[in-house]
Amino acid sequence: MSAETYRDAWGIPHLRADTPRELARAQGRVTARDRAWQLEVERHRAQGTSASFLGPEALSWDRLARRARLADTARRCFTALEQKDPETAAWVRAYADGVNEGLTETTHPTSTHPAPEFARTGLAPGHWDPWTPLGVWLATHILFAGFPAKLWREHVATHLGPEAVALFAADGPGTAGSNGWLVSGERTTTGHALIAGDPHRFIEDPGVYQQIHLSCPEFDVVGLAVPGVPGVAHFGHTGTVAWAITNAMADYQDLYRERLRRTGAGVEALGPDGTWHRAARHTETIHVAGEDTVEVEIIETDRGPVIAGGPEGLDDGTPAALSLRYPPRVTADLGFGALLPLLRARRVADVDRALDAWAEPVNVVQAADTEGGLLHRVAGRVPVRPAANGLRPVPAWEPGHEWTGWHTPPRAGLTEGVAVMANQRGPATPLGVEFAAPHRADRIAALLAGKERWSASDMPTIHTDTHLASAAPLLDHLATLTTETTPTTETTPTTETTPTTATTAPPLTPKAAALRDRLLAWDRRMDADSADAAAYAAVRSAVVRRLAAHPALAPAAVAPAYPEVLQPWLALVPRVAYALEHLLRADDLYGIDRAATVRAALEEIAGRPPAGPWGDTHRLAPWRALPTAATAHGDEPGLSGDHDCVLCTSPVPGLTDRAARGPAARYVWDLADRENSRWVVPHGASGVPGSPHHRDQQLLWLDGELAPVVTDFDRLTKESDD
């Protein structure tokens, strides 16, 4: 036997081979057979060449990928891996070889695994180099830590004052999150631990996680792989130990303001020693489908690659240049040395040792084994540097902003037999700046506390909980509105000593009063079939729009001319939406009469209420590289949940009710019996449109149900090698 492929009832690949290297090759091959188009897109994104077939909409990403040196960093990391850990390097190389074999199969005229997107675009699959999986990993996570939030903090502080940074401190529209909880054996029906959760990412079709089973004499692992990357990094179960991660919300990337000048020999950057230093410089060409090619200047200073601006400033002429410093570019280590040890892990101590080699993204890891071992720690590389580096771009020409070492990853324990992480402040607090509100974590903890013993089959009740605690501030404002004329005050925003001006609030109209009463009686559940949830969301969006349009916030409405790919972090309406709790509860909000704003929003929606329940407008909006009319957003299913629900399906209030982010997978790892574990993804195991397994898990995902994890090869169907 070299390698064998089996499938379960959901088309999930189960691979068996004699050696880890043969298994990696088989994993690459089956991934290419199931997801050829997805792999091609990811390879191009890592190289900064996706605009060559996706067109101008992909140009801004390609510019960032080129200027941030993603492909070059991946090459450097692989070269270092070959020198430091030749076994892992050979294992990664085998995976890339398998991808190339699988891609050849998908485009062969007699292929039983066609990828129709290639015919549609006229594109032929490209070649995967050994470093390509590292490039895919890096491209997937370069924005994961949200370094553009530093641009937002600088922007809002400049235009609204330094106090605005705290007002708007929330996990913003571009942040990836997750829920994860570990229940020790003392709190389960079996006496063995359970690990459950769901990563929240932008929902893509095909999905960003691949259910897979990898078996050889050295290990037998089920888990969620990242297509294009060997092994099982984030969520896995070896039979005797299981692990899962959540985003630690750590800050480990820095932005530096650079002073650049052109010389006859190239470009120089002013350093913290007060002298000018030669910067590396060259140009690259980006091909854009349907348009002229674009030339991009690549500059790298001693801090890192320049990702925005240059010697002449930004595109609008603003004098600015920003360099990005991120750990793999500094260390030539992407943490791939942890991947094989994770697969070989038998106990939590093995997982713990493996994670000492983890680099990025920085995660909070929960693990448990069949002997009762438990682990709750941060994994990843966070630089030691001044606090100012974490807040906003810092001047490269001033001393005191250098990296001086690496933080020791913090550890934590359990409370009353459980550990809950949902991107809130936790063990990673010393390593981060902004964290998610505690609502999801508090709700999960409360649900777990409500029952003495838990089983694997109980976990979907937590996955799908729709209670929205963050509704409280807006509902509190609604509760103060009356049907009678009442005097109010509005603080004038000019100075703190300006006297307040008395005003008279008009009475609520009967329709608005009825809507207020209805919302105050609402159970605060964002269920797809709830008309009250739809009404609340409509009022919330109206409040967000009105606050964002207020003249007091207008200075922050025009974002700086940074690259388009960074603009989601700089848009005012989403920032108001995700910080609404803070804005409604602040002692003062720049003199804005929030009571009047809420009243006007209530009247607006009372006069034009939603026509249907929440799920009519709160629909899935997955990203597809090649969208078609048949997959337009209007054809996608309605969703329960909301950003601050445990069932985290994130709209952008004030802009859209559609959810581009949500649970990219759900899992339950049972340490009593791995066969009792469960999982599900939003679509299916196959990325091929028309395949019976392209979207066959979606109904399960929508209903909060999970598919069984099957690891017994006797219960699987062997696939032919054609």
Secondary structure as the mmCIF struct_conf table of DSSP 4:
data_model
#
loop_
_struct_conf.conf_type_id
_struct_conf.id
_struct_conf.beg_label_comp_id
_struct_conf.beg_label_asym_id
_struct_conf.beg_label_seq_id
_struct_conf.end_label_comp_id
_struct_conf.end_label_asym_id
_struct_conf.end_label_seq_id
STRN STRN1 ALA A 3 ARG A 7
TURN_TY1_P TURN_TY1_P1 ALA A 9 TRP A 10
STRN STRN2 PRO A 13 ALA A 17
BEND BEND1 ASP A 18 THR A 19
HELX_RH_AL_P HELX_RH_AL_P1 PRO A 20 GLN A 47
TURN_TY1_P TURN_TY1_P2 GLY A 48 GLY A 48
TURN_TY1_P TURN_TY1_P3 SER A 50 SER A 50
HELX_RH_AL_P HELX_RH_AL_P2 ALA A 51 LEU A 54
HELX_RH_3T_P HELX_RH_3T_P1 PRO A 56 ALA A 58
HELX_RH_AL_P HELX_RH_AL_P3 LEU A 59 ARG A 67
TURN_TY1_P TURN_TY1_P4 ALA A 68 ARG A 69
HELX_RH_AL_P HELX_RH_AL_P4 LEU A 70 LYS A 84
HELX_RH_AL_P HELX_RH_AL_P5 PRO A 86 THR A 107
BEND BEND2 HIS A 108 HIS A 108
TURN_TY1_P TURN_TY1_P5 PRO A 109 THR A 110
BEND BEND3 THR A 112 HIS A 113
HELX_RH_AL_P HELX_RH_AL_P6 PRO A 116 THR A 121
TURN_TY1_P TURN_TY1_P6 GLY A 122 GLY A 122
HELX_LH_PP_P HELX_LH_PP_P1 HIS A 127 ASP A 129
TURN_TY1_P TURN_TY1_P7 PRO A 130 TRP A 131
HELX_RH_AL_P HELX_RH_AL_P7 THR A 132 HIS A 141
TURN_TY1_P TURN_TY1_P8 ILE A 142 ALA A 145
TURN_TY1_P TURN_TY1_P9 PHE A 147 PRO A 148
HELX_RH_AL_P HELX_RH_AL_P8 ALA A 149 LEU A 160
TURN_TY1_P TURN_TY1_P10 PRO A 162 PRO A 162
HELX_RH_AL_P HELX_RH_AL_P9 GLU A 163 LEU A 167
TURN_TY1_P TURN_TY1_P11 PHE A 168 PHE A 168
BEND BEND4 ALA A 170 ALA A 170
TURN_TY1_P TURN_TY1_P12 PRO A 173 GLY A 174
STRN STRN3 GLY A 177 VAL A 183
HELX_RH_3T_P HELX_RH_3T_P2 GLY A 185 ARG A 187
STRN STRN4 THR A 188 THR A 188
BEND BEND5 THR A 189 HIS A 192
STRN STRN5 LEU A 194 PHE A 202
STRN STRN6 GLU A 204 GLU A 204
BEND BEND6 ASP A 205 PRO A 206
BEND BEND7 VAL A 208 VAL A 208
STRN STRN7 GLN A 210 CYS A 216
TURN_TY1_P TURN_TY1_P13 PRO A 217 GLU A 218
STRN STRN8 PHE A 219 ALA A 225
HELX_LH_PP_P HELX_LH_PP_P2 VAL A 226 VAL A 226
TURN_TY1_P TURN_TY1_P14 PRO A 227 GLY A 228
BEND BEND8 VAL A 229 VAL A 229
BEND BEND9 GLY A 231 GLY A 231
BEND BEND10 HIS A 234 HIS A 234
STRN STRN9 PHE A 235 HIS A 237
BEND BEND11 GLY A 239 THR A 240
STRN STRN10 VAL A 241 ASN A 247
STRN STRN11 ALA A 250 ALA A 250
STRN STRN12 ASP A 254 ARG A 257
STRN STRN13 LEU A 260 THR A 263
TURN_TY1_P TURN_TY1_P15 GLY A 264 ALA A 265
STRN STRN14 GLY A 266 LEU A 270
TURN_TY1_P TURN_TY1_P16 PRO A 272 ASP A 273
BEND BEND12 GLY A 274 THR A 275
STRN STRN15 TRP A 276 ILE A 286
TURN_TY1_P TURN_TY1_P17 ALA A 289 GLY A 290
BEND BEND13 GLU A 291 GLU A 291
STRN STRN16 VAL A 294 GLU A 300
BEND BEND14 ASP A 302 ARG A 303
STRN STRN17 PRO A 305 PRO A 305
STRN STRN18 VAL A 306 GLY A 309
TURN_TY1_P TURN_TY1_P18 PRO A 311 GLU A 312
BEND BEND15 LEU A 314 LEU A 314
TURN_TY1_P TURN_TY1_P19 ASP A 315 ASP A 316
BEND BEND16 GLY A 317 GLY A 317
STRN STRN19 ALA A 321 ARG A 325
HELX_RH_AL_P HELX_RH_AL_P10 PRO A 327 THR A 331
BEND BEND17 ALA A 332 ALA A 332
BEND BEND18 GLY A 335 GLY A 335
HELX_RH_3T_P HELX_RH_3T_P3 PHE A 336 ALA A 338
HELX_RH_AL_P HELX_RH_AL_P11 LEU A 339 ARG A 344
BEND BEND19 ARG A 347 ARG A 347
HELX_RH_AL_P HELX_RH_AL_P12 VAL A 348 LEU A 355
TURN_TY1_P TURN_TY1_P20 ASP A 356 ALA A 357
BEND BEND20 GLU A 360 PRO A 361
STRN STRN20 ASN A 363 ASP A 369
TURN_TY1_P TURN_TY1_P21 THR A 370 GLU A 371
BEND BEND21 GLY A 372 GLY A 372
STRN STRN21 LEU A 374 ALA A 379
BEND BEND22 GLY A 380 GLY A 380
STRN STRN22 PRO A 383 PRO A 383
TURN_TY1_P TURN_TY1_P22 ALA A 387 ALA A 387
HELX_RH_AL_P HELX_RH_AL_P13 ALA A 388 LEU A 391
BEND BEND23 ARG A 392 ARG A 392
STRN STRN23 VAL A 394 PRO A 395
TURN_TY1_P TURN_TY1_P23 ALA A 396 TRP A 397
BEND BEND24 GLU A 398 GLY A 400
STRN STRN24 TRP A 406 TRP A 406
HELX_LH_PP_P HELX_LH_PP_P3 HIS A 407 PRO A 410
STRN STRN25 ARG A 411 ARG A 411
STRN STRN26 THR A 415 THR A 415
TURN_TY1_P TURN_TY1_P24 GLU A 416 GLY A 417
STRN STRN27 VAL A 418 MET A 421
BEND BEND25 ALA A 422 GLY A 426
TURN_TY1_P TURN_TY1_P25 PRO A 427 ALA A 428
HELX_RH_3T_P HELX_RH_3T_P4 THR A 429 LEU A 431
STRN STRN28 GLY A 432 GLY A 432
BEND BEND26 VAL A 433 VAL A 433
TURN_TY1_P TURN_TY1_P26 PRO A 438 PRO A 438
HELX_RH_AL_P HELX_RH_AL_P14 HIS A 439 ALA A 449
TURN_TY1_P TURN_TY1_P27 GLY A 450 GLY A 450
BEND BEND27 GLU A 452 GLU A 452
STRN STRN29 TRP A 454 TRP A 454
HELX_RH_3T_P HELX_RH_3T_P5 ALA A 456 ASP A 458
TURN_TY1_P TURN_TY1_P28 MET A 459 MET A 459
HELX_RH_AL_P HELX_RH_AL_P15 PRO A 460 HIS A 463
TURN_TY1_P TURN_TY1_P29 THR A 464 THR A 464
STRN STRN30 HIS A 467 HIS A 467
HELX_RH_3T_P HELX_RH_3T_P6 ALA A 469 ALA A 471
HELX_RH_AL_P HELX_RH_AL_P16 ALA A 472 THR A 480
BEND BEND28 THR A 483 GLU A 484
STRN STRN31 THR A 486 GLU A 490
BEND BEND29 PRO A 493 THR A 494
TURN_TY1_P TURN_TY1_P30 GLU A 496 THR A 497
BEND BEND30 THR A 498 THR A 498
HELX_LH_PP_P HELX_LH_PP_P4 PRO A 499 THR A 500
STRN STRN32 THR A 501 ALA A 505
HELX_LH_PP_P HELX_LH_PP_P5 PRO A 506 THR A 509
HELX_RH_AL_P HELX_RH_AL_P17 PRO A 510 LEU A 520
TURN_TY1_P TURN_TY1_P31 ALA A 521 ALA A 521
BEND BEND31 TRP A 522 TRP A 522
STRN STRN33 ARG A 525 ARG A 525
TURN_TY1_P TURN_TY1_P32 ALA A 528 ASP A 529
HELX_RH_AL_P HELX_RH_AL_P18 ALA A 531 ALA A 549
BEND BEND32 HIS A 550 HIS A 550
TURN_TY1_P TURN_TY1_P33 PRO A 551 LEU A 553
HELX_RH_3T_P HELX_RH_3T_P7 ALA A 554 ALA A 556
TURN_TY1_P TURN_TY1_P34 ALA A 557 ALA A 557
BEND BEND33 VAL A 558 VAL A 558
HELX_RH_3T_P HELX_RH_3T_P8 GLU A 564 TRP A 569
TURN_TY1_P TURN_TY1_P35 LEU A 570 LEU A 570
HELX_RH_AL_P HELX_RH_AL_P19 LEU A 572 TYR A 578
TURN_TY1_P TURN_TY1_P36 ALA A 579 ALA A 579
HELX_RH_AL_P HELX_RH_AL_P20 LEU A 580 ARG A 585
BEND BEND34 ALA A 586 ASP A 587
BEND BEND35 LEU A 589 LEU A 589
TURN_TY1_P TURN_TY1_P37 TYR A 590 GLY A 591
HELX_RH_AL_P HELX_RH_AL_P21 ARG A 594 GLY A 607
BEND BEND36 ARG A 608 ARG A 608
BEND BEND37 ALA A 611 GLY A 612
HELX_RH_AL_P HELX_RH_AL_P22 TRP A 614 THR A 617
STRN STRN34 ARG A 619 LEU A 620
STRN STRN35 TRP A 623 TRP A 623
BEND BEND38 ALA A 625 LEU A 626
HELX_RH_3T_P HELX_RH_3T_P9 ALA A 629 THR A 631
HELX_RH_3T_P HELX_RH_3T_P10 HIS A 633 ASP A 635
BEND BEND39 GLU A 636 GLU A 636
HELX_LH_PP_P HELX_LH_PP_P6 PRO A 637 PRO A 637
STRN STRN36 GLY A 638 GLY A 638
TURN_TY1_P TURN_TY1_P38 HIS A 643 ASP A 644
BEND BEND40 CYS A 645 LEU A 647
STRN STRN37 SER A 650 VAL A 652
TURN_TY1_P TURN_TY1_P39 PRO A 653 LEU A 655
STRN STRN38 THR A 656 PRO A 663
BEND BEND41 ALA A 664 ALA A 664
STRN STRN39 ARG A 666 ASP A 670
BEND BEND42 LEU A 671 ALA A 672
HELX_RH_3T_P HELX_RH_3T_P11 ARG A 674 ASN A 676
STRN STRN40 ARG A 678 VAL A 680
BEND BEND43 PRO A 682 HIS A 683
BEND BEND44 ALA A 685 ALA A 685
BEND BEND45 VAL A 688 VAL A 688
TURN_TY1_P TURN_TY1_P40 PRO A 689 GLY A 690
TURN_TY1_P TURN_TY1_P41 PRO A 692 HIS A 693
BEND BEND46 HIS A 694 ARG A 695
TURN_TY1_P TURN_TY1_P42 ASP A 696 GLN A 697
HELX_RH_AL_P HELX_RH_AL_P23 GLN A 698 ASP A 703
TURN_TY1_P TURN_TY1_P43 GLY A 704 GLY A 704
STRN STRN41 ALA A 707 PRO A 708
HELX_LH_PP_P HELX_LH_PP_P7 VAL A 709 VAL A 709
HELX_RH_3T_P HELX_RH_3T_P12 PHE A 713 ARG A 715
BEND BEND47 LEU A 716 LEU A 716
STRN STRN42 THR A 717 LYS A 718
HELX_LH_PP_P HELX_LH_PP_P8 GLU A 719 SER A 720
#
